Amino acid sequence: MGNHHHPTRREFLKAAGAALAVPYVITSNALGSDEVAPASDRIVMGGIGIGNMGRGDQGAFLGRSDVQYVAVCDVRKGALNQAKGKVDERYKNSDCQAYNDFRELLARPDIDAVHIATPDHWHAVQVIEACRQGKDVYCQKPETRTLREGRLMIDAARRYSRVVSGGSQRVMDDYREVVGRCWGGELGTIKAINVNVGPLSQQCNLPPEDVPEDIDWDMWLGPAPWAPYSKGRCDGNFGTSGGSWRSYVDYSGGGMTDWGAHHFGGATYAVDVRELQPEEIVYSDDNGRKYVTFRYPNGMLIYHNRPGWGNLQVEGTPDETRPAKPLPTYKGTGGIYGDFIECVKTRERPFRDIELAVNTVNLSHLGTVAYRLQRSLKWDVARQEFPGDAEANRFLDVARREPWQL
């Protein structure tokens, strides 16, 4: 073996000094400008799932001066190339990296945060992996596909000290009036609120078609059961009654979770039970008109599809006005997206913190179980199960294809 010369401390310092003598050019983009924040103040972001809602999320984050957008991921080549082109056009370069596999994007140490808008059956796997990789996450609603996923996502966010925000902008933007009346005291003591939403998801029996070259079908399916390709099975349109992935049980909870995440989010916000979960789900059949009632430990009631009630209709005591309470709202500027970015900087919990988002979407999942079984249920919040109810507990989670386990 030959002799290896190890540099002395003096030689090391001399070499370091020579390196420092080379002029380092700081670009104007790094220093910032009126339109762009300096590099040290920008959040480096990437996007996973860039179709429909993902495209809108990308545009919102890409338009912010305090965000540097560097990577996109999608299993559809067309959507992927379009998303990369959008970023490159914004920065007038070709630096945006495009990935088919989200794990490659998450492995990048330079990325601070990601937004996720894949189909619902992917959310838990990707959010938890993002937390493990040290990324903050903005995840589109409905944040979970099953009841078990919610607790695992909350645990990951807390364990890895990540900012994880749910993505329903409508909770604040669409329901401001009813929320303001409830929190403002003019409706007195609030007793109940109703949510009208549906339908439940259904089985997909579409005939198989040839897989287009544009899509990585096995990766699209991911943890879902294997199924033959069909355009309607994986179409990202916003319908929930057939012909979209939102319609089918292997990928989504149907309108019950898709729009339920919005409506139940507004309802839990209005009656101030965002931090709670119900302890009982009461199933009712009023002459063929089925509905459920969620009973909370503090006595609050949230109805789902109660006959004769409008969406977000409130029962209060208007003759008994109450003092107004300060209303929690977005931080930063720029709506729910700005709220997330501000919390990435400050490490506060966002307006739609993952725990609040899970508490909301769990209503959709709990109601679905009651409708599937056509009976009432008890819910143990601490244990996240239906106590002593093996039949109902079968609905806590679903099997996942390898290697996508939780």
Stockholm file with secondary structure:
# STOCKHOLM 1.0

chainA/1-406         MGNHHHPTRREFLKAAGAALAVPYVITSNALGSDEVAPASDRIVMGGIGIGNMGRGDQGAFLGRSDVQYVAVCDVRKGALNQAKGKVDERYKNSDCQAYNDFRELLARPDIDAVHIATPDHWHAVQVIEACRQGKDVYCQKPETRTLREGRLMIDAARRYSRVVSGGSQRVMDDYREVVGRCWGGELGTIKAINVNVGPLSQQCNLPPEDVPEDIDWDMWLGPAPWAPYSKGRCDGNFGTSGGSWRSYVDYSGGGMTDWGAHHFGGATYAVDVRELQPEEIVYSDDNGRKYVTFRYPNGMLIYHNRPGWGNLQVEGTPDETRPAKPLPTYKGTGGIYGDFIECVKTRERPFRDIELAVNTVNLSHLGTVAYRLQRSLKWDVARQEFPGDAEANRFLDVARREPWQL
#=GR chainA/1-406 SS CCCCCCCCHHHHHHHHHHHHHSCCCCCHHHHCCSSSCCGGGCEEEEEECCSTHHHHHHHHHHTCTTEEEEEEECSBHHHHHHHHHHHHHHHTSSCCEEESSHHHHHTCTTCCEEEECSCGGGHHHHHHHHHHTTCEEEECSSCCSSHHHHHHHHHHHHHTTCCEEECCTHHHHTSHHHHHHHHHTTTCSCCEEEECCCCCCBCCCCCCCCCCTTBCHHHHHTTSCCCCCCHHHHCCCSCSSSSSGGGBTTTCCTHHHHTHHHHHHHHHHHTTCTTCCCSEEEEEEETTEEEEEEECTTSCEEEESCTTCCTTCEECCTTSCCCCCCCCCCCSSSHHHHHHHHHHHHCCCCTTBHHHHHHHHHHHHHHHHHHHHTSCEECBTTTTBCTTCHHHHTTSCCCCCTTCCC
#=GC SS_cons         CCCCCCCCHHHHHHHHHHHHHSCCCCCHHHHCCSSSCCGGGCEEEEEECCSTHHHHHHHHHHTCTTEEEEEEECSBHHHHHHHHHHHHHHHTSSCCEEESSHHHHHTCTTCCEEEECSCGGGHHHHHHHHHHTTCEEEECSSCCSSHHHHHHHHHHHHHTTCCEEECCTHHHHTSHHHHHHHHHTTTCSCCEEEECCCCCCBCCCCCCCCCCTTBCHHHHHTTSCCCCCCHHHHCCCSCSSSSSGGGBTTTCCTHHHHTHHHHHHHHHHHTTCTTCCCSEEEEEEETTEEEEEEECTTSCEEEESCTTCCTTCEECCTTSCCCCCCCCCCCSSSHHHHHHHHHHHHCCCCTTBHHHHHHHHHHHHHHHHHHHHTSCEECBTTTTBCTTCHHHHTTSCCCCCTTCCC
//
